[in-house]
């Protein structure tokens, strides 16, 4: 299975953040932002934004003289013992913050062994999660999550998935033509969120953005009640801009 799209903005942000982290980790006594800029080649404005994100996420800390050292989050994720639980806890905290920031339920989904899996999500009474009335594994054609994951596969990977999962009509808006779906997936720009406008469930709209690193296919998604559809594009754009911390956690 080959991946199709070019790396997105969150991917580039995560890669730059990794360069900063590696440099900080190489200076146990601490390293200043001036030295970080010199060693990484990242401009001052972008470096400031990356350091702000890394501090917020607990990857770096600032010591009394203003220098940066590695933080607790990096130590926990870098430890072989208990890393899986540490990663889940870290992602959950990030998702909880994202939920509050975008004002919507948010989800991480992965494409694992040829199947769509929602691996973690954050909701609340004010931002309820989608009711999974029809198994997400069999509704990739109708969900923003599924379409985002399929758009990241090559043509053969998409055809293989559709051959194994019949495209059921879930609402009057559901695409049930594999030819139409494949053409839309082909035309989907990687930097534009994939939308589900009541294709999976009447009363719910969703958006998803890719968070793919290496050969692992994933996406970050949100859902809103249809009465908030006017917020969908802005919320999706904010989700895309905020995806780097999730991708960074998955990459470390």
Buried (B, 14 or more C-beta within 10 A) or exposed (E): BEBBBEBBBBBEBBBBBBBBBEBBBEBEEBBBBEBBBEBBEBEEEBBEBBBEBBBEBBBBBBEEEEBBBBBEBBEBBEEEEEEEEBBEBBBBBBBBBBBBBBBBBBBBBBBEEEBBBBEBBBBEEEBBBBEEEBEBBBBBBBBBBBBBBBBBBEEEBBEBBBEEBEBEEBBEEBBEEBEEBBEBBEEBEBBEBBBBBBBBBEEBBBBBBBBBBEEBBBBBBBBBBEEBBEBBEEBBBBBBBBBBBBBBBBBB
